[in-house]
Amino acid sequence: EFYRHADEVVKMLEFKANKKYYQYLQIESEQRQEQLRNQNEVLHDYVCELETEFSEVMQLIHANRAKKEVMLTKLAGLLDRTMYRHLDKTAPGAGRPALTRGQDEDEDER
C-alpha cells in the first residue's frame, strides 16, 4: 500500500514537472518568435530603404551615363569634325540643314 501510494505521488510530481517544463518551453518559444518577428520588421524596413536608395543610385548612374555620352560626342566632334560629322545635329542631313554664308547674311538683313 505504501509503495503504491508513493508511486502515485512520484507520478504526480513527474507530471507537474513535465507540465512546468513544457510551459517554460512554450513561453521561451513565444519569446523567440516575437523576437524574430521584431527583427524581421526591422530587416524589412531596412531592405525597403536599401531598395529606394539603390533605385536612386541607379537613376543617377543612368543619367550620368547619358551625360557622359553627350559630352564624349561633343568632345569628339570638337577634336575631329570630319570623322564625327554624322553625330553633329547641326550638320547637313542630320536634322536641320546648315546655313550657308549667303543664307546667314539674308536672315541678318530681315
Contacts in CASP RR format, 6 or more apart in sequence:
PFRMAT RR
TARGET T0000
AUTHOR 0000-0000-0000
METHOD contacts of the structure
MODEL  1
EFYRHADEVVKMLEFKANKKYYQYLQIESEQRQEQLRNQNEVLHDYVCEL
ETEFSEVMQLIHANRAKKEVMLTKLAGLLDRTMYRHLDKTAPGAGRPALT
RGQDEDEDER
73 84 0 8 1.000
73 87 0 8 1.000
76 83 0 8 1.000
76 84 0 8 1.000
76 87 0 8 1.000
77 83 0 8 1.000
77 84 0 8 1.000
77 85 0 8 1.000
77 87 0 8 1.000
77 88 0 8 1.000
81 88 0 8 1.000
85 91 0 8 1.000
85 94 0 8 1.000
86 94 0 8 1.000
87 94 0 8 1.000
88 94 0 8 1.000
89 95 0 8 1.000
89 96 0 8 1.000
90 96 0 8 1.000
90 98 0 8 1.000
91 98 0 8 1.000
92 98 0 8 1.000
99 107 0 8 1.000
END
